[in-house]
């Protein structure tokens, strides 16, 4: 028996935002939807505008169709360069990608800024893969009623924890839904995945409690890591915390290896971030968060170049 197109799930997702089901497309993860959007709107030699660093698939799929990714670096304080994004548009620009909250920085664009970009009239992807993690989650899907060029992406991989099931979805104007649907393979989402997504939507009380605990853990990591000598934890709207290691003098890759030796996995952003001094820590449960903070303290003590001032810090930082 072939999947039936998951109309029930599409209707349910649409109702949550006040749409009809012809606004919804399901994909095998939001990566399929990214690919569909690019293949629909971008021809070889045409441009796709990206705020970088960001999710690598935007660039990868643009290059796969012969498109030209135009990179607009984020600002020094890890926020979007709105002036650079608007100023980067040319007659060859066909799609703009806005990941909000951004992967990997966790920065979020306000509605006024997104409206300004949508006002350019180009196909604009608003990737909300991480939006449920924000302290005050606010979707921008309602902008579709005003801007038919808006393309809002969501996923079940992040907050819902179904990454292995591969399910993403988009909200688009029905005309755009039909356009990208022409390139979508039939039966792309299987019945088991549809059942799993339906099950998690049936228990939103558990979901809300899990998000509350995650936000509390994120606040704990930011606070505790910021008092480790030389580190600075940066609050984000994602399920992760950025940690600035610049003042330790420790290379991020070395930092990652030291943490790995303590049984803690973190990610270096040295190849993604212009500053080359950031690592990213995913928020875990209470025990995992404590272990991470302890391991970072040890890493700083072990790896920081020892001079007179550092020696004094090490003595003061030793646990009692």
C-alpha positions in Angstrom: 0.0 0.0 0.0 1.5 3.3 -1.1 1.5 6.4 1.2 -1.5 8.5 0.6 0.2 11.9 0.4 -0.2 12.4 4.2 -3.1 14.8 3.7 -4.2 14.4 7.3 -0.8 15.5 8.5 -0.6 18.3 6.0 -4.0 19.6 7.2 -3.0 19.4 10.8 0.2 21.4 10.2 -1.7 23.9 8.1 -4.4 24.4 10.8 -1.7 25.2 13.4 -0.9 28.4 11.4 -4.3 29.1 10.0 -3.7 27.9 6.5 -5.3 25.3 4.2 -3.4 22.2 3.3 -2.4 23.5 -0.1 0.0 25.8 1.7 2.0 22.7 3.0 4.6 20.5 1.3 6.2 17.6 3.1 9.8 16.6 2.4 12.3 14.0 3.5 13.8 16.5 5.9 13.9 20.2 5.2 17.0 19.5 3.0 14.7 18.1 0.3 12.7 21.2 0.4 15.8 23.4 0.2 16.8 21.4 -2.9 13.3 21.8 -4.4 13.2 25.5 -3.9 16.6 26.0 -5.5 15.9 23.7 -8.5 12.6 25.6 -9.0 13.9 29.1 -9.0 17.6 29.0 -9.8 19.2 28.4 -13.2 22.9 28.0 -13.9 24.7 31.3 -13.4 22.0 32.8 -11.3 22.6 33.9 -7.7 21.4 32.8 -4.3 22.1 35.2 -1.4 23.3 33.8 1.9 24.1 35.3 5.3 27.2 33.4 6.4 28.1 31.3 8.4 24.8 29.4 8.0 23.5 26.0 7.1 25.9 24.4 4.6 23.1 22.9 2.4 22.1 26.2 1.0 25.5 26.7 -0.7 25.9 23.0 -1.5 22.5 22.7 -3.4 23.1 26.1 -5.1 26.4 24.9 -6.5 24.8 21.6 -7.5 22.5 23.3 -10.0 25.2 25.6 -11.3 24.0 28.6 -9.3 26.3 31.2 -7.7 26.1 31.6 -3.9 26.7 35.2 -2.8 28.0 35.3 0.8 27.1 38.2 3.1 29.2 37.9 6.4 27.4 38.4 9.7 28.4 41.3 11.9 31.1 41.2 14.6 28.4 40.7 17.2 27.0 37.6 15.4 23.9 39.2 14.0 22.6 39.5 10.5 24.0 42.3 8.3 20.7 43.5 7.0 22.3 46.3 5.0 24.7 43.9 3.4 21.8 41.5 2.5 19.7 44.1 0.9 22.7 45.7 -0.8 23.9 42.3 -2.1 20.9 41.8 -4.4 21.5 42.1 -8.1 19.5 41.4 -11.2 20.8 37.8 -11.1 19.6 37.2 -7.6 16.8 34.6 -7.5 16.6 33.4 -3.9 17.5 34.7 -0.5 18.0 32.4 2.4 17.4 33.6 6.0 17.9 31.0 8.7 16.3 32.3 11.9 17.4 31.4 14.4 20.6 31.0 12.5 22.6 27.8 12.3 25.3 27.9 13.8 25.1 31.3 15.6 21.6 31.2 17.0 20.9 34.8 16.0 17.3 35.6 15.2 16.0 38.2 12.7 13.1 40.5 13.9 10.0 40.7 11.8 10.7 44.2 10.6 14.0 43.1 9.1 12.4 40.1 7.4 9.6 42.3 6.0 12.3 44.6 4.5 13.9 41.6 2.7 10.5 40.2 1.5 9.7 43.6 0.2 12.4 43.1 -2.5 10.0 40.7 -4.2 12.4 37.8 -4.5 11.8 34.2 -3.4 12.8 34.4 0.3 13.3 31.3 2.3 12.7 31.7 6.1 14.3 28.6 7.6 12.7 28.1 11.1 14.4 24.8 11.9 15.3 26.1 15.4 12.5 28.5 16.1 10.8 26.3 18.8 13.9 26.6 21.0 13.6 30.4 21.4 12.6 31.9 24.8 9.6 33.4 23.1 9.0 31.3 19.9 7.4 33.5 17.2 7.0 32.1 13.7 7.0 34.4 10.7 4.6 32.1 8.8 1.8 34.7 9.0 3.8 36.9 6.6 2.7 34.6 3.8 -0.7 36.3 3.9 1.1 39.5 2.9 4.1 38.3 1.0 3.4 35.4 -1.5 7.2 35.2 -2.1 7.8 34.0 1.5 8.8 30.3 1.8 8.8 29.1 5.4 10.7 25.9 6.3 10.3 23.7 9.4 11.6 20.4 10.4 10.8 17.5 12.8 14.5 16.9 13.2 15.4 19.4 15.9 13.0 20.2 18.6 10.8 17.2 17.9 13.8 14.9 17.9 12.8 12.9 14.8 16.0 13.4 12.8 16.3 9.8 11.8 12.7 9.8 10.4 13.6 12.6 7.9 10.6 14.9 7.8 10.5 18.6 7.0 7.7 20.8 5.8 7.2 24.1 4.2 4.5 26.8 4.2 4.2 28.5 0.8 1.6 30.3 -1.3 -0.5 27.7 -3.2 1.0 28.8 -6.5 4.5 28.2 -5.1 3.4 24.9 -3.6 2.4 23.7 -7.1 5.7 25.0 -8.6 7.9 23.0 -6.2 5.5 20.1 -6.3 6.3 19.6 -10.0 9.9 18.6 -9.1 9.0 16.6 -6.0 9.1 12.8 -6.2 5.8 11.0 -5.4 5.5 9.1 -2.1 8.6 10.9 -0.7 7.5 10.5 2.9 6.8 7.0 4.2 3.9 5.9 6.5 6.1 5.2 9.5 7.4 8.7 9.4 3.9 10.1 9.1 2.8 8.1 12.1 5.8 9.2 14.2 5.1 12.9 13.4 1.4 12.5 14.3 2.3 10.9 17.6 4.6 13.7 18.7 1.9 16.3 17.8 -0.5 14.4 20.0 1.6 15.0 23.1 2.5 18.7 23.0 2.4 18.9 26.8 5.5 16.7 26.9 7.0 18.8 24.1 6.4 22.0 26.0 8.0 20.6 29.1 11.0 19.4 27.2 11.5 22.9 25.7 11.2 24.5 29.1 14.0 22.2 30.5 16.2 22.8 27.5 15.9 26.6 27.8 16.8 26.3 31.5 19.8 24.2 30.6 20.9 26.7 28.0 20.7 29.6 30.6 22.8 27.4 32.9 25.5 26.8 30.3 25.7 30.5 29.4 26.0 31.6 33.0 28.5 28.9 34.1 30.8 29.0 31.0 31.0 32.8 31.3 32.7 32.5 34.6 35.4 30.1 33.4 38.5 32.2 33.0 39.0 33.3 29.4 35.6 31.9 28.1 32.5 33.8 27.2 29.2 32.0 26.7 26.8 33.6 24.3 23.1 33.2 24.6 21.3 32.0 21.5 17.8 31.1 20.4 18.9 27.6 19.3 19.5 24.3 21.2 23.1 25.2 21.6 25.5 27.8 23.1 28.3 29.6 21.4 31.5 29.8 23.4 34.1 32.4 22.6 37.6 31.0 23.4 39.6 34.0 22.1 40.9 35.2 25.4 42.2 31.8 26.4 44.7 31.7 23.4 43.6 28.2 22.8 43.0 27.0 19.2 39.4 25.8 18.9 40.4 22.5 17.3 42.8 21.8 20.2 40.0 22.7 22.6 37.6 20.2 20.9 40.2 17.4 21.2 40.8 18.2 24.9 37.0 18.0 25.5 36.8 14.7 23.6 39.5 13.3 25.9 37.1 14.0 28.8 34.2 12.3 27.0 32.4 15.5 25.9 31.7 16.3 22.2 31.6 19.9 21.1 32.0 21.5 17.7 34.7 23.9 16.5 33.4 26.7 14.3 36.9 27.7 13.2 36.2 26.9 9.6 32.8 28.5 9.6 33.1 31.7 11.6 35.2 34.7 10.6 36.5 35.1 14.1 38.0 31.6 14.2 37.6 31.5 18.0 34.2 29.9 18.6 33.1 26.5 19.7 29.5 25.3 19.9 28.0 23.3 22.7 24.7 21.5 22.4 22.5 21.8 25.4 22.0 18.4 27.2 20.3 17.3 30.3 21.4 18.6 33.8 24.1 15.9 34.2 25.5 16.4 30.7 25.6 20.2 31.1 27.5 19.9 34.4 30.0 17.5 32.9 30.5 19.9 30.0 31.2 22.9 32.2 33.6 20.8 34.4 35.4 19.6 31.2 35.7 23.1 29.9 37.2 24.3 33.2 39.8 21.5 33.0 40.5 22.2 29.3 41.3 25.9 30.1 43.5 24.9 33.0 45.3 22.4 30.9 45.8 24.3 27.7 46.1 28.0 28.6 49.8 29.1 28.1 51.3 29.5 31.6 52.6 32.9 32.5 52.5 34.8 35.8 49.0 36.1 35.4 47.7 32.7 34.2 49.3 30.9 37.0 47.5 33.1 39.5 44.2 32.4 37.7 44.9 28.7 37.8 45.5 28.7 41.5 42.3 30.7 42.1 40.3 28.5 39.7 41.2 25.2 41.3 38.2 23.4 42.8 38.2 23.2 46.6 
